[in-house]
Amino acid sequence: MVISLTTNKDANKDVDVNFSITGGADQDKFTLGGNSAHGGGRRYWRSHLSGNTLTFAATDFEARSDHVYSVIITASEADKSSVSKTITVTVTDLNDVAPTNIQISNTNLLKGQPAGTVVGTLSATDTDTAADALTFTTTSADFNIVNGNELRTKRSITAIGDIAITVTVSDGIQSTDKNFTIKVVEKIGALIITTKDNFSAPKNADKVIVLAANKSGVRFFIADKNAKFSLSDNILTFKATNFKDGGDNIYRVNIKATKGDEVAKKTLVVTVTDDTPYIAIKLRITTANVSTLEKTDKVIDLTANKSGVSFSITGNDTDGNKFSLSGATLTFKATDFKDQGDNNTYYVNIKATKDGETTEKILAVTVIDDNVGVIREITRKESTAAGQFLAFKSEEH
């Protein structure tokens, strides 16, 4: 995503406005490029300054739970004041994951059953599409799919043997195929629970399991008391459970099926998985550059993207004697404004440390002559068709 940065002073050829990335929790996702507003002018910021085109790096929606990314942009006028604004970019989801894990609840068919007999119920998994939005199809000459996910016979099948079929599941954009074998039998034998043995469930999410058997009219029960599972008809639900880091994440339930005098039992296993990828977060100083009126101390609260950070002034910066630090409070000493042409921006190198991790950032304080004027308001114009534009307004005194 590319955002063009502009100000209300771009039309003035005598004014040189420069842009810089000066903070924001996600500043590493943004870069500046292109040409600066007028070029050739004096530039103050020592880092991240490279033009008036802001680019947000392509990012996967699933990269993190918070899909809003922010950066602080500072516009500075040579030898004068500067002003900053936070720009946010929201990443939206794309349907970029194909359905997987196509299952059918039963693959046995008693020969001679009438057309329209239900063979089994189809299901699939799609991480970015709801289950009821999936579409199942087949090109089989013997079977069709009705009511969304029921595999039924098109005709009465009397020949004993195996019939191969291919089922396709689609989320509207992506699709997946899977081959199944339907067994046509003379007589269905003993009662069997045909639901597969093992399932996985992402942490803190319910897992719904459809129970099935090789005969119709079967009743299902949870054989032993189990607080993690509940049963309604043939719908078994495993209750949302957190992942145990280094612990036992496997849960079992004994299922009993009955039809008349027939009884079948089966143990089902659900494994809770930690589906949240670990994303290392680098330590960053999030304090932005500031401006202050002449002859006035400026107190700056130092901040970072992590808690428990200690700060220090480091380096051999020539402006270091202008700054003092107490804990996370940085103070810039009151300073006179210099006449036009002199440098009224002062720099200090700040180091942040946490648990052996360190990072540094150069902060800038610009001294303003309040008799000249202060930029007070920034507005941003956005265009969904041609890009986004950042506009800076000033109020002259």
C-alpha positions in Angstrom: 0.0 0.0 0.0 1.4 3.4 -1.0 0.4 6.7 0.6 1.5 10.1 -0.8 2.4 12.6 1.8 1.7 16.3 1.1 1.3 19.6 3.0 -0.5 22.8 2.4 2.9 24.5 1.7 3.8 22.3 -1.3 2.8 25.1 -3.7 5.3 27.5 -2.2 8.6 27.0 -4.0 10.5 28.8 -1.3 9.5 26.3 1.4 11.2 23.0 1.8 9.2 20.4 3.8 10.7 17.1 4.7 9.0 14.0 6.0 10.3 11.4 8.4 9.2 8.3 10.3 9.6 9.2 13.9 7.8 6.6 15.9 4.7 4.4 16.0 4.3 0.8 17.4 4.6 -0.6 13.9 7.1 1.7 12.3 9.2 -1.3 11.0 6.3 -2.1 8.6 6.6 1.3 6.9 9.2 2.9 4.6 9.6 6.3 3.0 10.6 6.6 -0.6 10.3 8.8 -3.7 11.3 12.5 -3.9 10.9 14.9 -1.0 8.5 17.8 -1.3 10.9 20.3 -2.9 14.4 18.8 -2.7 17.7 20.5 -2.2 16.7 21.9 1.2 18.4 21.3 4.5 17.2 18.2 6.2 17.2 17.7 10.0 16.1 14.2 10.8 18.9 11.7 10.9 17.0 8.5 10.3 14.1 7.2 8.2 14.1 10.3 5.9 13.9 9.4 2.2 11.0 11.1 0.5 7.3 11.8 0.5 5.9 8.3 -0.5 5.0 6.2 2.5 4.8 2.4 1.8 3.2 -0.1 4.0 4.7 -3.6 3.6 2.4 -6.4 2.4 1.2 -8.2 5.5 -0.8 -11.4 6.0 -4.2 -10.9 7.8 -3.4 -13.9 9.9 0.0 -12.5 11.1 -1.6 -11.3 14.3 -4.9 -10.7 16.0 -4.7 -6.9 15.9 -5.0 -6.0 12.3 -4.4 -2.2 12.7 -0.8 -0.9 12.1 0.3 2.6 13.1 3.2 4.9 12.3 4.1 8.4 13.3 5.0 10.8 10.4 6.7 14.1 11.1 6.8 17.0 8.6 9.5 19.6 9.2 10.2 22.9 7.6 13.8 23.8 7.3 15.0 25.9 10.3 11.5 26.2 11.6 9.0 24.0 13.4 7.8 20.5 12.9 4.5 18.6 13.4 3.6 15.0 13.7 0.6 12.7 13.0 -0.2 9.1 13.5 -1.3 7.2 10.4 -3.0 3.9 10.7 -3.5 1.1 8.1 -6.0 -1.7 8.7 -5.3 -5.0 7.0 -8.4 -6.8 5.8 -8.8 -10.6 5.2 -8.7 -12.3 1.8 -10.1 -15.7 1.1 -6.7 -17.2 0.4 -7.0 -20.5 2.2 -8.6 -23.6 0.4 -10.9 -26.0 2.3 -9.3 -29.1 3.7 -10.1 -32.3 5.6 -13.2 -33.5 3.6 -14.9 -36.2 5.6 -18.0 -38.3 5.1 -19.9 -39.9 8.1 -20.5 -43.2 6.4 -19.4 -45.1 3.3 -21.5 -48.3 3.5 -24.7 -48.8 1.5 -27.1 -51.7 1.7 -27.9 -52.9 -1.9 -31.3 -52.3 -3.3 -32.2 -49.2 -1.3 -34.4 -46.7 -3.2 -33.2 -43.6 -5.0 -32.6 -40.8 -2.5 -31.2 -42.9 0.2 -28.8 -41.0 2.4 -25.3 -42.6 2.4 -23.6 -40.1 4.7 -23.0 -36.5 5.7 -20.1 -34.5 4.3 -18.0 -32.0 6.2 -14.8 -30.0 5.6 -12.6 -27.4 7.3 -11.8 -23.9 6.1 -9.9 -21.4 8.3 -11.4 -18.3 6.6 -14.8 -19.5 5.5 -17.8 -20.5 7.7 -18.8 -24.2 7.5 -22.3 -23.4 6.2 -20.8 -21.3 3.4 -19.0 -24.3 1.9 -20.4 -26.0 -1.2 -20.1 -29.7 -1.9 -20.5 -31.2 -5.4 -19.8 -34.5 -7.2 -20.0 -35.6 -10.9 -20.8 -39.2 -9.9 -23.4 -41.0 -12.1 -24.7 -42.9 -9.0 -24.8 -40.3 -6.3 -25.7 -36.6 -5.8 -25.4 -34.1 -3.0 -28.6 -32.5 -1.6 -29.4 -30.2 1.3 -25.9 -28.8 1.1 -23.9 -31.8 2.4 -26.0 -35.1 2.2 -24.6 -37.7 -0.2 -27.6 -39.6 -1.6 -28.2 -42.3 -4.2 -29.6 -41.3 -7.6 -31.0 -44.7 -8.2 -31.4 -48.1 -6.6 -28.0 -49.8 -6.6 -28.2 -53.6 -6.7 -24.7 -54.6 -7.7 -22.5 -55.5 -4.7 -19.0 -53.9 -4.8 -17.1 -50.7 -4.5 -18.1 -47.5 -6.2 -15.4 -44.7 -6.5 -16.6 -41.1 -6.3 -14.9 -37.7 -6.1 -16.3 -35.0 -3.9 -15.3 -31.3 -4.4 -15.7 -28.7 -1.7 -15.5 -25.0 -2.6 -15.5 -21.8 -0.5 -16.5 -19.8 -3.6 -12.9 -19.0 -4.6 -10.8 -22.0 -3.8 -11.7 -25.7 -4.0 -10.4 -29.1 -3.0 -11.1 -32.6 -4.2 -11.1 -35.9 -2.3 -11.8 -39.5 -3.5 -14.1 -41.9 -1.5 -15.1 -45.5 -2.0 -18.8 -46.4 -1.3 -19.2 -50.1 -0.4 -22.4 -51.6 -1.6 -23.0 -54.7 0.6 -25.5 -57.6 0.7 -26.1 -57.1 4.4 -24.8 -54.7 6.9 -23.2 -56.6 9.7 -22.8 -55.7 13.4 -23.5 -52.2 14.6 -20.3 -50.1 14.2 -19.6 -46.5 15.1 -18.1 -45.2 11.9 -16.9 -41.8 13.2 -13.1 -41.5 12.9 -11.1 -41.9 16.1 -8.9 -38.8 16.3 -9.7 -35.1 16.1 -7.8 -31.9 16.7 -9.2 -28.7 18.1 -7.5 -25.2 18.2 -7.1 -23.9 21.7 -10.1 -22.0 23.2 -12.5 -23.1 20.5 -15.4 -25.6 20.7 -15.0 -28.7 18.5 -18.2 -30.1 17.0 -18.1 -33.8 16.0 -20.9 -35.5 14.1 -21.4 -39.1 15.3 -22.3 -41.7 12.8 -22.8 -45.5 12.6 -23.2 -48.1 9.8 -26.9 -48.3 10.5 -29.7 -45.8 10.6 -31.9 -45.1 13.6 -29.0 -45.3 16.1 -28.9 -43.6 19.5 -25.7 -42.3 20.9 -24.6 -41.8 24.5 -21.5 -40.7 26.4 -20.6 -43.9 28.3 -18.7 -42.3 31.1 -19.3 -38.9 32.8 -17.0 -36.4 31.1 -17.2 -32.7 31.8 -15.3 -31.8 28.6 -17.9 -33.2 26.3 -21.6 -32.7 25.8 -24.0 -34.6 23.5 -27.2 -33.6 21.7 -28.6 -36.4 19.4 -25.6 -37.3 17.3 -23.7 -34.0 17.8 -20.8 -34.3 20.2 -19.2 -31.0 21.4 -15.8 -30.7 23.0 -15.8 -27.6 25.1 -13.3 -24.8 24.4 -10.1 -25.6 26.3 -6.8 -23.7 26.6 -3.6 -25.2 25.4 -1.2 -26.4 28.1 2.3 -25.5 27.3 4.4 -28.6 28.0 1.3 -30.4 29.5 -1.2 -33.1 28.4 -3.4 -31.7 25.7 -5.2 -35.0 24.8 -8.8 -35.6 25.9 -10.8 -38.9 25.5 -14.4 -39.7 25.6 -16.2 -43.1 25.4 -19.2 -43.2 23.1 -21.9 -45.9 23.1 -24.3 -46.5 20.2 -27.5 -48.6 20.5 -30.1 -49.9 18.1 -32.6 -52.3 19.6 -30.4 -55.0 21.3 -27.3 -54.0 19.4 -24.6 -52.0 21.2 -21.3 -50.5 19.9 -18.6 -48.6 21.7 -15.7 -46.5 20.6 -13.2 -44.1 22.2 -12.7 -40.8 20.5 -9.6 -38.6 21.1 -9.4 -34.8 20.8 -6.0 -33.1 20.8 -5.9 -29.4 21.6 -3.4 -27.6 19.5 -1.6 -24.3 20.0 -2.6 -22.6 16.7 -1.2 -19.2 17.5 2.2 -18.8 15.9 4.9 -17.2 18.0 5.9 -13.8 16.6 8.9 -12.2 18.2 8.4 -8.6 18.9 11.5 -6.4 18.8 12.1 -3.7 21.4 11.4 -0.2 20.0 11.4 3.3 21.4 8.0 4.8 20.5 8.6 8.4 21.6 8.2 10.8 18.8 10.2 14.0 18.0 8.8 17.1 19.6 9.0 20.9 19.4 9.0 23.5 22.1 8.8 27.3 22.5 12.1 29.1 23.1 13.3 29.7 26.7 11.0 26.9 28.0 12.0 23.5 29.4 10.5 20.6 27.5 9.7 17.5 29.5 9.4 14.3 27.4 8.0 11.0 28.6 10.0 8.2 27.1 8.0 5.2 26.0 8.6 1.8 24.3 6.5 -1.0 22.9 7.3 -3.2 26.0 6.9 -2.6 29.7 9.7 -2.6 32.2 12.2 -0.8 30.0 15.1 1.3 31.3 16.4 4.3 29.4 19.8 6.0 29.2 21.4 8.8 27.2 24.2 7.4 25.1 26.6 8.4 22.3 28.8 11.5 21.8 26.1 13.8 20.5 27.1 17.4 20.5 23.7 18.4 21.8 23.9 16.0 24.8 24.5 18.8 27.3 21.0 20.1 26.5 19.3 17.0 27.9 19.0 15.4 31.2 17.3 12.1 32.1 15.6 10.8 35.2 14.1 7.3 34.8 11.8 7.6 31.8 11.6 11.4 32.0 13.8 13.3 29.5 14.2 17.1 30.0 15.4 19.5 27.3 16.8 22.6 28.9 15.3 26.0 28.1 17.1 27.4 25.0 16.9 30.7 23.0 15.6 30.6 19.4 18.4 31.3 16.9 17.9 33.7 14.1 16.9 32.4 10.7 19.5 30.3 9.1 20.8 28.8 12.3 19.9 25.3 13.4 17.2 25.2 16.1 16.9 21.5 16.2 18.8 19.5 18.9 19.4 15.8 19.0 19.9 13.2 21.7 20.6 9.5 21.4 18.4 7.4 23.7 19.1 3.8 24.5 16.4 1.4 25.8 17.2 -1.9 27.6 15.0 -4.8 28.7 16.2 -8.3 29.7 19.4 -8.0 27.7 17.6 -6.6 24.6 18.6 -3.1 23.5 17.6 -0.6 20.9 18.6 3.1 20.2 16.8 6.0 18.7 17.8 9.6 18.0 15.2 12.0 19.3 14.9 15.6 18.0 13.7 18.7 19.8 13.0 21.8 17.6 13.0 25.2 19.3 10.3 27.5 18.0 10.2 31.3 17.9 6.5 31.9 18.8 6.8 35.3 17.0 7.1 33.5 13.7 4.3 30.9 13.9 3.4 27.4 14.9 1.9 24.7 12.8 -1.1 23.6 14.7 -3.3 21.2 12.8 -2.8 18.3 10.5 -5.5 16.9 8.3 -5.4 13.8 6.3 -7.2 13.3 2.9 -7.8 9.8 1.8 -8.6 8.5 -1.6 -9.7 4.9 -2.0 -9.1 5.0 -5.7 -5.8 6.8 -6.1 -4.1 6.4 -2.8 -4.1 8.4 0.4 -2.8 11.9 1.0 -1.6 13.6 4.2 -2.4 17.3 4.4 -0.9 19.7 6.9 -2.6 22.9 7.7 -1.0 25.9 9.4 -2.4 28.8 11.3 -0.3 32.0 11.0 0.0 34.5 13.8 
